[in-house]
Amino acid sequence: MTTACLTDRSFNQHDFPGHPEHAGRIEAVWKQLGASGLSEQLLHIAPTAASDEQILAAHTLDHLRRLMAVAGGERTVRLDPDTYALPLSLDVARLAAGAVIGAVDAALRARAENALAIVRPPGHHATADRAMGFCLLNNVAIAARHALSAPGIEKVLILDYDVHHGNGTNDIFYADPSVCFISIHQSPFYPGTGALDEIGAGAGRGYTLNIPLAGGQGDASYRRLFDEVVRPAVERFNPDLMLISAGFDAHWVDPLAGMQLTLGGYDYLARECIRLAERLCDGRIVFVMEGGYDLPALANGWVNIARALLGQDGVSDPYGEARSAAEASGIQPLIDELRRIHGL
């Protein structure tokens, strides 16, 4: 099994002291991959920056120009209360988007069976015309549009299990039937989107599936949702490529959220996604780094993804079981409603 890994040391240059989304996040992942011995088992491919044309396939020209204006300045700018940009941040964000594109190309051109893109800044909150939620460019959306230009790729599945709703990805593909977007997220929570009735519009109606979960849900609830809602939805869509927006902020120790997933629960999600990809789209799957703000949970989570992609057993977990989690039986009404709305 060959697994491509796209990352770059310059991703730590986008940094703001004291901010939750800081350079130490990706440095922790690099360190843990090295310590585990997995880094040397991956096919490392140097990323290249996304072009204007590739960015504009998912974003407006006005949005790109606003980021260019920051790049032409001399100071760090707050784009909103949560999101910062340095003069060099656009270059870093271009490379992050380019890394996800490169990961897609590695999987599509059979250079590797699958791939992971360890990148920052994250991307899933960036809308077509706005940076927000720590995100400047929507890495997954840019890569999905790139994939759809490849021969034989007509349908792309994006599954987002970051604890926050991927509102940017949701909006970019809301009327696009070539992309099925599925999000499992805490609700009510930032950014306040991702309701059950957000199911797409026009030709894209039915191709957006939002799963808003009350805080406190853990492994059993996520497993039931995957088995009873996500898997049948993915099977029905039958994608040519799967992209996973992987955030580890639903872990029970994460300081910014209120879910109760363990690293074992995350491993179940990743391995089930890989199994679906092997069955539906010749194993073409790319995992993309989004959130996660407890460093050991984040770093070990990515070690587990790498191990799963390489076809190896085992789960690295320094934390173990959650302190408490809501009973999975409590989500039965949500499952029933999701299956009704989406005809599953």
TABEL-V26849 format. One record per pair of residues at least 6 apart in sequence whose C-alpha atoms are under 6 Angstrom apart, sorted by sequence separation. I is the first residue (numbers start at 1). J is the second residue. D is the distance in whole Angstrom. If there is no record, write none. Layout:
i->I j->J d->D
i->I j->J d->D
This chain:
i->33 j->39 d->5
i->78 j->84 d->4
i->106 j->112 d->6
i->107 j->113 d->6
i->126 j->132 d->6
i->148 j->154 d->6
i->199 j->205 d->6
i->200 j->206 d->6
i->277 j->283 d->4
i->292 j->298 d->6
i->15 j->22 d->5
i->77 j->84 d->6
i->107 j->114 d->5
i->125 j->132 d->6
i->199 j->206 d->5
i->200 j->207 d->6
i->252 j->259 d->6
i->277 j->284 d->6
i->15 j->23 d->5
i->77 j->85 d->5
i->125 j->133 d->6
i->200 j->208 d->5
i->252 j->260 d->4
i->76 j->85 d->6
i->126 j->135 d->5
i->199 j->208 d->4
i->250 j->259 d->5
i->251 j->260 d->6
i->252 j->261 d->5
i->76 j->86 d->4
i->125 j->135 d->6
i->126 j->136 d->6
i->199 j->209 d->6
i->251 j->261 d->5
i->12 j->23 d->5
i->126 j->137 d->6
i->250 j->261 d->6
i->251 j->262 d->6
i->304 j->315 d->6
i->103 j->115 d->6
i->123 j->135 d->5
i->126 j->138 d->5
i->122 j->135 d->5
i->73 j->87 d->6
i->121 j->135 d->6
i->123 j->137 d->5
i->124 j->138 d->5
i->196 j->210 d->6
i->123 j->138 d->4
i->71 j->87 d->4
i->123 j->139 d->5
i->194 j->210 d->5
i->300 j->316 d->6
i->70 j->87 d->6
i->71 j->88 d->6
i->100 j->117 d->6
i->165 j->185 d->5
i->164 j->185 d->5
i->157 j->179 d->6
i->161 j->183 d->6
i->163 j->185 d->5
i->96 j->119 d->5
i->155 j->178 d->5
i->156 j->179 d->5
i->157 j->180 d->5
i->158 j->181 d->5
i->159 j->182 d->5
i->160 j->183 d->5
i->161 j->184 d->5
i->163 j->186 d->6
i->155 j->179 d->6
i->159 j->183 d->6
i->175 j->200 d->6
i->187 j->212 d->5
i->174 j->200 d->5
i->175 j->201 d->5
i->177 j->203 d->6
i->186 j->212 d->6
i->187 j->213 d->5
i->175 j->202 d->6
i->177 j->204 d->4
i->180 j->207 d->5
i->181 j->208 d->5
i->182 j->209 d->5
i->183 j->210 d->5
i->184 j->211 d->5
i->185 j->212 d->5
i->186 j->213 d->5
i->187 j->214 d->5
i->141 j->169 d->6
i->175 j->203 d->6
i->176 j->204 d->5
i->180 j->208 d->6
i->182 j->210 d->6
i->183 j->211 d->6
i->185 j->213 d->6
i->186 j->214 d->6
i->165 j->194 d->6
i->175 j->204 d->4
i->186 j->215 d->6
i->174 j->204 d->6
i->4 j->42 d->6
i->5 j->43 d->6
i->3 j->42 d->5
i->4 j->43 d->5
i->5 j->44 d->5
i->6 j->45 d->5
i->254 j->293 d->6
i->3 j->43 d->6
i->4 j->44 d->6
i->241 j->281 d->6
i->254 j->294 d->5
i->125 j->166 d->5
i->127 j->168 d->4
i->240 j->281 d->5
i->97 j->139 d->4
i->101 j->143 d->5
i->124 j->166 d->5
i->125 j->167 d->5
i->126 j->168 d->5
i->216 j->258 d->6
i->217 j->259 d->5
i->218 j->260 d->4
i->219 j->261 d->5
i->243 j->285 d->6
i->246 j->288 d->6
i->249 j->291 d->6
i->100 j->143 d->6
i->125 j->168 d->4
i->215 j->258 d->5
i->216 j->259 d->5
i->217 j->260 d->5
i->218 j->261 d->4
i->241 j->284 d->5
i->242 j->285 d->5
i->243 j->286 d->5
i->244 j->287 d->5
i->245 j->288 d->5
i->246 j->289 d->5
i->247 j->290 d->5
i->248 j->291 d->6
i->249 j->292 d->4
i->50 j->94 d->5
i->124 j->168 d->5
i->215 j->259 d->5
i->216 j->260 d->6
i->244 j->288 d->6
i->246 j->290 d->6
i->247 j->291 d->4
i->248 j->292 d->4
i->49 j->94 d->5
i->124 j->169 d->6
i->247 j->292 d->5
i->49 j->95 d->4
i->219 j->265 d->5
i->48 j->95 d->6
i->50 j->97 d->6
i->50 j->98 d->4
i->49 j->98 d->5
i->83 j->132 d->6
i->48 j->98 d->5
i->83 j->133 d->6
i->248 j->298 d->6
i->82 j->133 d->6
i->83 j->134 d->4
i->47 j->99 d->5
i->263 j->317 d->6
i->260 j->322 d->6
i->260 j->325 d->6
i->63 j->129 d->5
i->60 j->128 d->6
i->59 j->128 d->4
i->60 j->129 d->5
i->58 j->128 d->6
i->59 j->129 d->6
i->252 j->322 d->6
i->14 j->89 d->5
i->11 j->92 d->6
i->157 j->239 d->6
i->156 j->239 d->5
i->58 j->142 d->5
i->155 j->239 d->5
i->156 j->240 d->6
i->160 j->244 d->6
i->162 j->246 d->6
i->155 j->240 d->5
i->156 j->241 d->5
i->157 j->242 d->5
i->158 j->243 d->5
i->159 j->244 d->5
i->160 j->245 d->4
i->161 j->246 d->6
i->162 j->247 d->4
i->156 j->242 d->6
i->158 j->244 d->6
i->163 j->249 d->6
i->55 j->142 d->6
i->153 j->240 d->6
i->163 j->250 d->5
i->6 j->99 d->6
i->218 j->325 d->5
i->221 j->328 d->4
i->4 j->112 d->6
i->217 j->325 d->5
i->220 j->328 d->6
i->3 j->112 d->5
i->11 j->120 d->6
i->216 j->325 d->5
i->217 j->326 d->5
i->2 j->112 d->5
i->5 j->115 d->6
i->216 j->326 d->6
i->2 j->113 d->6
i->3 j->114 d->5
i->4 j->115 d->4
i->5 j->116 d->5
i->6 j->117 d->5
i->7 j->118 d->5
i->3 j->115 d->5
i->5 j->117 d->6
i->7 j->119 d->6
i->122 j->290 d->5
i->114 j->284 d->6
i->116 j->286 d->5
i->119 j->289 d->6
i->114 j->285 d->5
i->115 j->286 d->5
i->116 j->287 d->5
i->117 j->288 d->5
i->118 j->289 d->5
i->116 j->288 d->6
i->107 j->284 d->6
i->32 j->299 d->6
i->29 j->299 d->4
i->33 j->303 d->6
i->28 j->299 d->6
i->1 j->310 d->6
